[in-house]
Amino acid sequence: MYLTPQRILLAGASGLTGEHLLDRLLNEPTVAHVLAPSRRALAGHPHLANPVGELSVLLPQLSGNFDTAFCCLGTTLKQAGSQAAFRAVDHDLVLAFAERARALGARHLLVISALGADAQSGVFFNRVKGEMENALHAQNWPQLTIARPSLLLGPRREFRLGERLIAPLARWIPGKYRGIQACTLARALWRLALEEQEGTRVIESAQLRQLGR
């Protein structure tokens, strides 16, 4: 059985995966409206509402009624500048967005986490992602889909030296560690949004690549 999301709330639309996902949503005839708050203005579209500013400030101002919410938020330790700043985005802001989306009627949340997410991990990045997943689960969403991609591949606006060096190898690493194109992840997220399956499910990177083909 499939649901057809008509009204979509999207966070992270100006990011690598969010851009691909937004383009897909706006070209789906079944999508009537997309609300995508962002830090910079997005290209206009008849079905897009795009309040511009800091998401933490915009969240209380968002209004409407939505079927599905996508969270494509994420940063890096280097970009954030500190562990506390990283956590503020990849944990706190994700949870705040999810709470607001639920208050606006969304019944299905799809969120991008990361391969290796584990609240008990000794690796800070993985631990924060795992704690974020656990906190979302505690929100008791009717339907929660957690995507755990490996290294995301694709052109970014900002320069990330580590990813630039690893990307050529990540395309050929076997199994779950192989890199995944952001456009592939976006296609997978849309397919998952159309599926009705109550409760929480975690989709690992290898399955995301298959779904996004």
C-alpha positions as CSV (number, residue, x, y, z in Angstrom):
1,M,0.0,0.0,0.0
2,Y,1.3,3.5,-0.8
3,L,0.7,6.9,0.5
4,T,0.9,10.0,-1.8
5,P,2.4,12.9,0.1
6,Q,0.7,16.1,-1.1
7,R,2.1,18.7,1.2
8,I,5.8,18.5,2.1
9,L,8.0,20.2,4.7
10,L,11.7,20.1,3.9
11,A,14.7,21.2,5.9
12,G,18.1,21.4,4.3
13,A,16.9,22.2,0.8
14,S,20.0,24.2,0.0
15,G,22.4,21.3,0.9
16,L,23.8,18.6,-1.4
17,T,21.0,16.1,-1.0
18,G,18.3,18.6,-0.2
19,E,18.8,20.3,-3.6
20,H,18.2,17.1,-5.4
21,L,15.3,16.2,-3.3
22,L,13.6,19.5,-3.7
23,D,14.0,19.3,-7.5
24,R,12.4,15.9,-7.5
25,L,9.5,17.1,-5.2
26,L,8.7,20.1,-7.4
27,N,8.6,17.9,-10.5
28,E,6.2,15.3,-9.0
29,P,2.7,15.9,-10.1
30,T,1.3,14.4,-6.9
31,V,3.1,17.1,-4.8
32,A,0.8,20.1,-4.3
33,H,3.0,22.2,-2.0
34,V,6.5,22.3,-0.6
35,L,7.5,24.5,2.4
36,A,11.3,24.7,2.5
37,P,12.8,27.2,4.9
38,S,16.5,27.9,4.1
39,R,19.4,30.2,4.9
40,R,19.6,31.5,1.3
41,A,16.9,32.1,-1.2
42,L,15.9,29.2,-3.5
43,A,14.8,29.4,-7.1
44,G,11.1,30.3,-7.3
45,H,8.4,27.8,-8.2
46,P,4.6,27.9,-8.1
47,H,4.5,25.1,-5.6
48,L,7.3,26.3,-3.4
49,A,7.2,28.5,-0.3
50,N,10.7,29.5,0.8
51,P,11.0,31.6,4.0
52,V,14.7,32.7,4.3
53,G,16.7,32.9,7.5
54,E,18.1,30.8,10.3
55,L,16.0,27.7,10.7
56,S,16.0,28.0,14.5
57,V,14.4,31.4,14.2
58,L,12.0,30.4,11.4
59,L,10.7,27.2,13.0
60,P,8.1,28.8,15.3
61,Q,6.8,30.9,12.4
62,L,6.1,28.0,10.1
63,S,2.5,27.3,9.5
64,G,0.2,25.0,7.5
65,N,-0.7,21.4,7.5
66,F,1.7,18.7,6.1
67,D,1.7,15.0,5.3
68,T,5.4,14.3,5.2
69,A,8.6,16.0,6.5
70,F,12.1,15.5,5.2
71,C,15.1,16.5,7.2
72,C,18.4,16.8,5.2
73,L,20.2,18.9,7.8
74,G,23.8,18.2,8.5
75,T,27.2,19.9,8.9
76,T,30.8,18.9,9.7
77,L,33.0,19.5,12.7
78,K,35.2,21.7,10.6
79,Q,32.3,23.8,9.3
80,A,30.7,24.0,12.8
81,G,33.9,25.0,14.5
82,S,33.4,22.9,17.6
83,Q,31.7,19.8,18.9
84,A,29.1,21.9,20.7
85,A,28.2,23.7,17.5
86,F,28.2,20.5,15.5
87,R,25.8,18.9,18.0
88,A,23.6,22.1,17.9
89,V,22.9,21.4,14.2
90,D,23.0,17.6,13.8
91,H,21.2,16.8,17.0
92,D,19.4,19.8,18.5
93,L,18.2,21.5,15.3
94,V,17.1,18.1,13.8
95,L,15.0,17.4,16.9
96,A,13.5,20.9,16.9
97,F,12.5,20.6,13.2
98,A,11.0,17.2,13.9
99,E,8.9,18.5,16.8
100,R,7.7,21.4,14.7
101,A,6.9,19.1,11.7
102,R,4.8,16.9,14.0
103,A,3.0,19.9,15.4
104,L,2.1,20.9,11.8
105,G,0.5,17.5,11.2
106,A,3.2,15.5,9.5
107,R,2.8,11.8,10.2
108,H,6.0,10.6,8.4
109,L,9.4,11.9,9.0
110,L,12.4,10.9,6.8
111,V,15.8,12.0,8.2
112,I,19.3,11.6,6.9
113,S,21.6,10.1,9.6
114,A,24.9,8.4,8.8
115,L,26.5,5.0,8.3
116,G,27.7,3.8,11.7
117,A,25.3,5.9,13.8
118,D,25.5,4.5,17.4
119,A,24.7,6.3,20.6
120,Q,27.3,4.2,22.4
121,S,30.1,4.9,19.8
122,G,33.4,6.2,20.9
123,V,33.5,8.3,17.7
124,F,31.9,11.7,18.4
125,F,30.3,12.0,15.0
126,N,28.7,8.5,15.1
127,R,27.6,9.0,18.7
128,V,25.8,12.3,18.0
129,K,24.0,10.7,15.0
130,G,23.0,7.7,17.2
131,E,21.7,10.0,20.0
132,M,19.7,12.0,17.4
133,E,18.1,8.7,16.1
134,N,17.2,7.6,19.6
135,A,15.7,11.0,20.4
136,L,13.6,10.9,17.2
137,H,12.4,7.5,18.0
138,A,11.3,8.7,21.5
139,Q,9.1,11.3,19.7
140,N,6.7,8.4,18.8
141,W,6.3,9.3,15.1
142,P,3.5,7.2,13.4
143,Q,6.1,6.6,10.7
144,L,9.9,7.4,11.0
145,T,12.4,6.5,8.3
146,I,16.1,6.9,9.2
147,A,18.5,6.8,6.2
148,R,22.1,5.9,6.9
149,P,24.1,6.8,3.8
150,S,27.8,6.3,3.6
151,L,30.0,9.1,2.2
152,L,27.8,11.4,0.0
153,L,29.1,12.1,-3.4
154,G,28.4,15.1,-5.6
155,P,29.5,18.7,-6.2
156,R,29.2,20.9,-3.1
157,R,29.4,24.7,-2.9
158,E,31.9,24.5,-0.1
159,F,35.2,22.8,-0.4
160,R,35.8,19.8,1.8
161,L,39.3,18.5,1.4
162,G,38.8,15.2,3.2
163,E,35.8,14.3,1.0
164,R,37.6,15.5,-2.1
165,L,40.4,13.1,-1.4
166,I,38.3,10.1,-0.4
167,A,35.6,10.4,-3.0
168,P,37.4,8.7,-5.9
169,L,38.1,5.7,-3.7
170,A,34.6,5.7,-2.1
171,R,33.0,5.0,-5.5
172,W,34.8,1.6,-5.6
173,I,34.8,0.4,-2.0
174,P,32.7,-2.8,-1.8
175,G,29.6,-3.3,0.3
176,K,28.0,-0.8,2.7
177,Y,31.0,1.6,2.8
178,R,30.8,2.4,-0.9
179,G,30.0,6.1,-1.4
180,I,26.5,7.1,-2.6
181,Q,25.6,9.9,-5.0
182,A,23.4,12.5,-3.4
183,C,20.9,12.3,-6.3
184,T,20.6,8.5,-5.7
185,L,19.9,9.2,-2.0
186,A,17.2,11.8,-2.9
187,R,15.5,9.3,-5.2
188,A,15.6,6.7,-2.5
189,L,14.1,9.1,0.1
190,W,11.2,9.9,-2.3
191,R,10.5,6.2,-2.9
192,L,10.5,5.6,0.9
193,A,8.2,8.5,1.4
194,L,5.6,6.8,-0.8
195,E,5.6,3.6,1.3
196,E,3.2,3.2,4.2
197,Q,4.9,1.3,7.0
198,E,4.1,2.2,10.6
199,G,6.8,2.5,13.2
200,T,10.6,3.2,12.8
201,R,12.7,1.7,10.1
202,V,16.4,2.2,9.4
203,I,17.7,2.0,5.9
204,E,21.4,1.3,5.4
205,S,23.5,2.7,2.6
206,A,23.5,-0.4,0.4
207,Q,19.7,-0.6,0.4
208,L,19.5,3.2,-0.3
209,R,21.7,2.7,-3.4
210,Q,19.3,0.0,-4.6
211,L,16.2,2.1,-4.0
212,G,17.7,5.1,-5.7
213,R,18.7,3.4,-8.9
